[in-house]
Amino acid sequence: MTSLEAKLEAARADLADRDGVLVAFSGGVDSSVVAALAHDALGEDAVACTARSETLPEAELEEAKRVADEIGIRHEIVAFSELEDDRFVENDDDRCYHCRTMRLGEMLETAREFGVETVCDGTNADDPGAGHRPGLQAVEELDVHSPLLAHDVTKEEVREIAERYGLSVADKPSMACLSSRIPTGLEVTEERLTRIERAEALLRQWGFDQFRVRDHDGLARIEVSADELERALKLEFVETVREELSQLGFDHVTLDLHGYRTGSVSPADENEPAEDESVVENVFAAESETDD
């Protein structure tokens, strides 16, 4: 028995030992693997639950529905608003803690309504060492079970398990909530979230796979992965995205030459370059007027 097979057996046994579980389900690879394991272990006693709010792109909600159907697990959707919490809107260093507390609180309430005692999430063994992650504190405080973490399943192993289950999201890039595109200290508003969602929908239409549109109070900073950077430099895309994002309310549109990086608007740590190193001028607007 390989190490991964041993971890899989232990995780399934762990879940099968419970009367039922509700999985906090985003449709990403981590939560999808937990949902597949739970469904495998518990059948109808496993429920996947997605929390719908202003920070969840509509495309991601539809993806979650599709993947839950692919797994065959019962899927429930609950609605709430992070914008009702002033601490979240303030967008300080602990924004993710406030968000995760609210989101998991909804999961716990839903689980109680269904008579389910255990709520699970997709935290994996690599997450605790992956920089500034205040959301993990909420997971611990609310006693949410993380089977991937508990059985030392790494991100690489998560993707391998997803392939074993034949999940279409095995290679899906990470997708944090829309508020992660707003720099710390700048208020999270529905207007900003909406224009970010629409801007990223445009990049998705152009076929980009790994990307973010960061909203620096009206300046759109586009990040794409290194292997997609050449396509982002094509004149047709440049002209289109500049025009479309301007219509969405962005005053300036830039391309970040550092490329896509997780946490590039979060509090910097020793493993991340300072935020102001990555903001570059719009090099495609040489013929535009200069405002004094």
ZAMARGU-4260 file (C-alpha; in steps of 0.2 Angstrom, whole numbers, plus 5000, padded with zeros to 4 digits):
<rodrens>
0) 5000/5000/5000 | 5007/5017/4995 | 5008/5032/5006 | 4994/5040/4997 | 4983/5025/4997
5) 4985/5024/5016 | 4980/5042/5018 | 4965/5039/5007 | 4960/5024/5017 | 4962/5033/5033
10) 4952/5048/5027 | 4938/5038/5021 | 4937/5028/5037 | 4937/5044/5047 | 4922/5051/5037
15) 4913/5034/5037 | 4914/5034/5056 | 4903/5049/5057 | 4884/5050/5057 | 4885/5062/5042
20) 4895/5077/5036 | 4891/5093/5028 | 4906/5099/5016 | 4909/5117/5014 | 4909/5116/4995
25) 4916/5129/4983 | 4919/5118/4968 | 4938/5120/4969 | 4949/5104/4969 | 4951/5103/4988
30) 4933/5104/4993 | 4928/5093/4978 | 4940/5079/4984 | 4933/5081/5002 | 4915/5080/4994
35) 4920/5064/4984 | 4928/5056/4999 | 4913/5060/5010 | 4901/5053/4997 | 4911/5038/4994
40) 4911/5035/5013 | 4894/5040/5018 | 4883/5040/5002 | 4867/5050/5006 | 4873/5055/5023
45) 4885/5067/5015 | 4880/5084/5009 | 4889/5098/4999 | 4885/5115/5004 | 4889/5131/4994
50) 4888/5148/5002 | 4882/5161/4989 | 4887/5179/4992 | 4893/5195/4983 | 4911/5188/4984
55) 4907/5172/4974 | 4907/5174/4955 | 4892/5168/4947 | 4903/5157/4936 | 4910/5149/4951
60) 4893/5145/4958 | 4888/5137/4942 | 4904/5127/4942 | 4900/5121/4960 | 4883/5115/4954
65) 4891/5105/4940 | 4905/5097/4950 | 4893/5092/4964 | 4882/5084/4950 | 4898/5075/4943
70) 4902/5068/4961 | 4884/5063/4964 | 4883/5071/4981 | 4867/5081/4987 | 4871/5099/4985
75) 4863/5114/4995 | 4865/5132/4992 | 4864/5145/5006 | 4864/5164/5004 | 4872/5177/5015
80) 4881/5194/5014 | 4898/5198/5020 | 4895/5216/5017 | 4883/5216/5032 | 4899/5215/5043
85) 4908/5231/5045 | 4924/5222/5050 | 4924/5213/5033 | 4920/5229/5023 | 4935/5238/5032
90) 4946/5225/5024 | 4960/5224/5037 | 4973/5211/5039 | 4960/5199/5046 | 4947/5201/5032
95) 4948/5182/5028 | 4946/5178/5046 | 4929/5188/5046 | 4924/5180/5030 | 4928/5162/5034
100) 4919/5165/5051 | 4903/5170/5043 | 4904/5158/5029 | 4907/5143/5040 | 4894/5150/5053
105) 4881/5148/5039 | 4888/5130/5036 | 4886/5126/5054 | 4868/5133/5055 | 4863/5123/5039
110) 4871/5107/5047 | 4861/5109/5062 | 4845/5111/5052 | 4849/5095/5043 | 4854/5086/5059
115) 4872/5084/5054 | 4885/5086/5068 | 4901/5087/5057 | 4906/5101/5045 | 4921/5098/5034
120) 4931/5110/5024 | 4945/5108/5011 | 4960/5114/5020 | 4975/5103/5015 | 4992/5099/5023
125) 5001/5113/5013 | 4989/5127/5018 | 4996/5131/5036 | 5013/5135/5029 | 5007/5145/5014
130) 5009/5163/5020 | 4996/5174/5028 | 4980/5163/5031 | 4970/5171/5045 | 4955/5161/5038
135) 4963/5145/5046 | 4960/5152/5063 | 4941/5153/5060 | 4942/5134/5055 | 4950/5130/5071
140) 4939/5141/5082 | 4923/5134/5075 | 4929/5116/5076 | 4927/5112/5058 | 4935/5096/5053
145) 4948/5096/5039 | 4951/5078/5034 | 4964/5082/5021 | 4974/5091/5034 | 4971/5078/5048
150) 4978/5065/5036 | 4992/5075/5029 | 4986/5076/5011 | 4996/5089/5002 | 4990/5099/4987
155) 4999/5088/4975 | 4991/5073/4982 | 4974/5082/4982 | 4976/5083/4963 | 4981/5065/4961
160) 4966/5060/4971 | 4955/5071/4960 | 4961/5062/4945 | 4958/5045/4953 | 4940/5050/4956
165) 4939/5057/4938 | 4935/5074/4943 | 4936/5087/4930 | 4943/5100/4942 | 4959/5090/4945
170) 4969/5103/4937 | 4958/5118/4941 | 4968/5133/4947 | 4965/5140/4964 | 4951/5153/4965
175) 4950/5164/4980 | 4934/5175/4983 | 4933/5192/4974 | 4937/5202/4989 | 4955/5195/4988
180) 4957/5207/4973 | 4955/5222/4983 | 4971/5228/4992 | 4971/5228/5011 | 4964/5244/5019
185) 4953/5248/5004 | 4935/5245/5008 | 4926/5231/5000 | 4910/5237/4991 | 4897/5229/4980
190) 4902/5241/4966 | 4921/5235/4967 | 4916/5217/4968 | 4904/5218/4953 | 4917/5227/4942
195) 4930/5214/4947 | 4918/5200/4943 | 4914/5207/4926 | 4932/5211/4922 | 4938/5193/4926
200) 4923/5186/4915 | 4930/5195/4901 | 4947/5187/4903 | 4939/5171/4905 | 4930/5174/4888
205) 4947/5177/4880 | 4953/5160/4886 | 4964/5164/4900 | 4966/5151/4913 | 4976/5158/4928
210) 4973/5176/4931 | 4967/5190/4943 | 4960/5208/4940 | 4966/5218/4956 | 4956/5234/4959
215) 4967/5247/4966 | 4953/5260/4969 | 4950/5262/4950 | 4966/5256/4943 | 4964/5238/4936
220) 4980/5228/4938 | 4979/5212/4927 | 4989/5197/4932 | 4991/5182/4921 | 5002/5167/4922
225) 5019/5167/4914 | 5014/5155/4900 | 4999/5166/4895 | 5008/5183/4896 | 5012/5183/4877
230) 4994/5182/4873 | 4990/5196/4885 | 5002/5207/4875 | 4993/5205/4859 | 4986/5222/4852
235) 4968/5215/4849 | 4967/5209/4867 | 4975/5225/4874 | 4963/5237/4865 | 4948/5227/4869
240) 4952/5224/4888 | 4956/5243/4890 | 4940/5248/4882 | 4929/5236/4891 | 4937/5239/4908
245) 4935/5257/4906 | 4917/5255/4903 | 4916/5245/4919 | 4922/5260/4929 | 4941/5258/4929
250) 4950/5274/4927 | 4967/5265/4922 | 4970/5248/4915 | 4988/5240/4918 | 4996/5223/4915
255) 5007/5217/4929 | 5023/5211/4922 | 5027/5200/4937 | 5012/5189/4932 | 5000/5180/4942
260) 5004/5178/4961 | 4993/5173/4975 | 4991/5186/4989 | 4999/5200/4979 | 4987/5213/4988
265) 4988/5204/5005 | 4999/5209/5019 | 5017/5206/5013 | 5028/5193/5021 | 5046/5187/5018
270) 5041/5176/5004 | 5032/5190/4994 | 5038/5205/4985 | 5031/5222/4992 | 5014/5226/4984
275) 5021/5242/4976 | 5034/5233/4966 | 5021/5225/4955 | 5011/5240/4949 | 5017/5245/4932
280) 5011/5259/4921 | 4999/5255/4906 | 5013/5253/4893 | 4999/5251/4879 | 4993/5269/4881
285) 5007/5278/4873 | 4996/5289/4862 | 4984/5293/4876 | 4983/5310/4883 | 4993/5314/4899
290) 4984/5322/4913 | 4993/5335/4924
</rodrens>
